Amino acid sequence: MFLTARCFLPAFAFAASLGASPALAVDLEFYFPVAVGGPAAETIQQLTDAYVAANPGVTINAVYTGSYRDTSTKALTAAQGGNPPELAVLLANDLYAFIDQDAIVAFDDYLTDGEKTEWFGSFYPSFMANGQTGGKTYGIPFQRSTPVMFWNKAAFAEAGVNPEQPPENWADLIEISQKLVKKDASGNVTQWGLRIPSAGFPVWLFQGLTAANGLDIGSADGKSTKFDDPAAVEALQYWIDLSAKAGVMQAGTIDWGTTPQAFIEGNAAIIWTTTGNLANIRDTAKFDFGVGMLPANVRRGVPTGGGNFYLFKDSTDEEKAAAIDFVQWISSPEQAANWSIATGYVAPRADAWETPQMQEYVKQFPAAIVAREQLEFAIGELSTYENAKIAEIINSALEAALAGTATAQDALTEAQAKAEAILAAYR
């Protein structure tokens, strides 16, 4: 898989754009969630090594900490124990949890007004939404994504569906998916028309439905939710009906992690997953496939996702200065382009898409630009105070409704009541 990416990234590409940096003699610890799509750990190590080679006296220990949730738990535990990393890539929607624990500091406090304007303004606003609050910036976009739709063009052609025309709206999605379901002589399904994971990150993909239905289920200040809004109930009922009525998707729990492989192996003709799986599917699928925006209902809509860089409070000024310099370098246009090409994550700033390597990559692999174009319709990922508790509440409600043990209305009404009981104190 990584060999394909390297055709766009010669070994010197990482080091070629290194600029002059302050002469700092510091040791930095950097937590990075390795359990993500694409060759992330190898690429991060290359980038980190290139920076260290060009900055004598600076050492960076990249600690690969498992899943996003594992990384958040380890970072909070380390911070509470007085030994946090200087930097970490954590979920963008972890913002309020780390502010609440007084574990992180704003990047603003260590930059001039001019530096803030230039640097923060270089990122897409939809990616900055989950990193800013109270007029300050706590998260710098890096490993960012949106959900996208992959479709198997060979399966479309076999079913008599135009392989160049993916579903544009919810009605299309059902109609086309029904044509894609294949069964054997015994009536057992051998290929599902559609696969939307319901275990792993259910609320994220639920936001792909609610946003398309014209609703943002969370407030920008992290203090309230709209889980029981009629548009949310309608979106969840649609998700339920994909299996219960339309028969285009398997019933019960659908695993997040195995969804790309199910697509690659031909078990599902359409899937929803993160752009972070783009490199994996690109390099392993044996058939032609398309990448498209999530289907619309009342509008197009999609949540952003993925991770931001966070700067931890308990470090020296010298360590913070070195950490910020590293983040500025690794988030620069050239390195953001390198990272995006190698992994499939979305380069989070417009000028990264103008670099020669990115322009060449998009020319050879046009599907890579879909997620960037989808940002026009993006909203921030659900992010609240006590986010882990709120996420557990809504995820449990979604799982219950999709399993058929609660109606969409009852599940979301109960979830809203539980969320309100927690978040009311923050208002």
C-alpha positions, 0 to 999 in steps of 0.5 A: 500500500505504501509503495503506491503513495511513495510514487508521489513522495520521494524520500527527499520530499519530506526534508526538501521544504524544511525551513530555518527553525529556532535553535532549541535544545529540548526533548518533546514527547508526542502522542499519536493515535496509530489505530487509523486508516492508511500508513499513518505511523510510518509516515509520521515517523518519516516526518518526525525524523526529517524535522529532527534531522534539520533541527539539531538539539531537538528530539521528538519521541513519537509514542503510538498510543492506539485508538483515538479513545486510547490516546485521549485516556492516556493523555488525560491520565498523564496530565492528571499525573503531572507528566503529560506529553508536550503534544498530542494528536487527539480527536478534534471533538475532545476539545471541551474535555481537555479544557474542562480538565485544564490540561491544554493551552491555547496556541494564541498565547504563544504567537503574535497577532500577525502569526495568529492571523496568518497561521490560523487563517490558512486552514479551512474554517470547517476544520477550525470549528472544532478547535476554537472556542471563546475566541481562542484556538486550542486545536490545529487541524492535522489528521482531518477527515469527513465521511465519504461514499465509496462505490464499486463501479464493476458492481454497478455495471453488473447490476445495470446501474450507471457506474459513473452516477452515484446516489445523489439523495436518500431516495436514490440511495435506496433505489440503487442499493436495491439493485445491487443486492445479490443472493445465492441459490439458497436466498442468502445475501452474497453482496449487500447494496449498502453498508453504513457502520453502526459500531465504532463511530455511530454518532459520526455517521448519524451526523452524516444523515442529520446534517443532510436533513438540515440539522446540527445536533450539537451547539457550537459552545458545547453546552446543548444537543438536539438529539430528539429534534424531528429531523434527527428522528426522521434521519434515524428512522431512515437508517433503520429502514435501510435494513428493516424495510428496503433490505439493502443493508444487513440488520443489526450491528455493522462493524466500523473496522471491517467495513473497508475490507467488506468493500474490497472483498465485494461483500458490499457495493456501497460503503460510508467510511472516512477519507482516512481509508482512501489510501487503503482502498486505493492500494488494495481494491482490485476493481474500479471504484468511485468516491463521492459526497454523502447523499443529500436529503433537504441539503447536502451535509457532512460532519468533519472528523479526525484529529487536531494537534493539542498543546499541553499545559504542563511544559516549559516555555522552551518546550512549548516554543519547540512544539509549536515550531514542529506543529507549524512545520508539519502542518505547512502546505508541503507537509500537509500535502505529503501527509494527505497523499500518503494516508488519504486524510484531507489536507486541511488548508487550501494552499496544500492543494496548490503544491506541485506534489498534490496537483500531480496526485489529484491529476492521477487520482481525482477521487482525492479531491472529493472530500475537499469539495465536500467541506463546502457543506461540512459542519463540526463534529459533535463536541460537548462538555463531558463529551465521552459521556454524551457520545456514549449516551447517543451511541447507545441510543442509536445502537438500540434503535438500529437493533430494534429494541427501541423506536427511533423516537423513544431512543432519541427522546431518552438520549436527549433527556440524559444529555440535558441532565449533564449539560444543563450545569454548563449553561 
